[in-house]
Amino acid sequence: MKSNDGDSTDQTEAELRQEIRRLAQALVPFPEFLGLSSVQAVEVEPVADVSSDVGCVVVCPDGELRELVLRLIPGPIDFGGVEQNEEMKELELDSADYIKYARAAVAELKRILAERAENP
């Protein structure tokens, strides 16, 4: 049986998931990650006091938080250049860490929306 604290955490997490989805749907077009046209994602700045070890956390257009893994693969020596491979991994966070990242995501999405409203 869950304690009241657990119920409140579950409710907070569910409310944040819903808010992130709502804000993500309002971002049309959804931002490109670091100017890469192949990746639509908004980076969520790391939260200093999280216990989970994750890489680059992003909000995707569907409103889900995921870990973005970018790999650069060198091309043949004769041709030069690099090929890029992106992978969106499901985040494995406990509720407390998810809430911290989700709050940061809500703040960042609201910032982008406000910026767009000021500069249409």
N, C-alpha and C positions, 0 to 999 in steps of 0.2 A: 504494500500500500504506500502511495506517495504521501510525503508530508505536504503541508501547505506551502512551504518554500519551493518544493519541487513543482507543485501546481502553478505557482506564480512564475517560475522560471519558464515552464512550458508555454504559458500564456504569453509571456514577453517574447519568447522566441517565435511563436506563431504570429504575433502581431508584427514583429520586425520583418519576418519573411513576406507577409502580405504587403507591408509598406514598401519594401524593396521592389517587389513585383510591380506595384502601382507606379512607383517613380521610374522604373526602367521602361515601362510601357509608354510613359510620357516623353521619353528621350528619343525623338524621331527627327533626324536619323540618329541611331545609336553611335556614340563616339568610337573612333578607331583607336586601337591601343598603340601608342607611340608612333602614330602616323602610318602604321602598317594597314593597308587596305584589306588584307586578308584576315585581320583579327579585330572583331568588335568586342571591346571590353573596357571597363573602367577600373583602374587600379585602386585598391583599398589600401591605404597606408598601413604599415604594420602597427599593431598595438603593442606597446612596450611590455605590458605585463600579461602576456598570454603564456599558457603552459605548453601549447602544441607547437611542434616544429614544422612549419609550413613555409613554402616558398612565396611566390608572387600571387597574392590573393586578388581576384578580380570579380566584378559584377558582370554577368553576361546579359545579353538582351532579354533573356527569359526571366531575369530577376534572380537567378541563382548565383550564389557565391561559389567560385571554383578556384583551384590552383592552376595557374597558367605556367606551362613548361615550354620554353622556347629553346630549340636546339638549332645550332648552326652547323651545317655539314659542308666541309670544304669541297669544292669542285675539283675536277682533274687539274693537275698542275699545268698542263698545256692550255687549258681554257680559263683557269682562275675562277674567281667568284665563289660565292657560297650559296647553298640552298638552305632554306629555312623550313623548319618543321615545328608546328604548334600542336600542343596537346592540352586539353582542358581536363583536369582530373577532379573527381569528386573530393570535396574536403572532408576530412575526418577530424572533426572538432567536438569537444565536449560542449555542453550547453553554455557554460560560462564563457568559453572562448568564442563560440559562435555569436553570442550576444555582443561581445566587444567588437568583433569584426563587423557585425550587422549594423551596429550603431554608427561606426565609422563609414560604412557604405551609405547609409541614409544621409549622413551629413555631406558626403561627397556628391551624391546624386542631386541633392537639393542645391548645392553650390553651383553645379553645372547648369541646372534648370534656371536658377536665378541669373546667372551670367548670360544665358541665352535670352532671357526676358529683357535684360538691359540692352543687349546688342542683337536685335533680331536680324 
